[in-house]
Amino acid sequence: MRSAGSFIGGLLAGAALGATIALLYAPQSGEDTRKQIKKKVDELEDELDVLRGKLKTKGGELKEDIKQRIHEVEGRIEKMVNEYKKPQEAKAK
């Protein structure tokens, strides 16, 4: 999960850097360049918010899936313990 977040963060940082460099080398006034940079930063922030929301949703789904699997494993272990105890109890009688 952490590596996916790092990858996405790197991807967004690279996109922002590339867009900024492209704008800085564009033949236009400084004011226009600053406006375009601000617009791109705002767009990237919006995109990052969407990705955060998706990541939270996936993280919540993963958490619930793990809880369910742990519960299933606990049930299997309990069943195995009970099956093991039956022959032991029969020997003790």
Buried (B, 14 or more C-beta within 10 A) or exposed (E): EEEEEEEBEEEBEEBBEEBBEEBEEEEEEEEEBEEBBEEBEEEBEEEBEEBEEEBEEEEEEEEEEEEEEEEEEEEEEEEEEEEEEEEEEEEEE
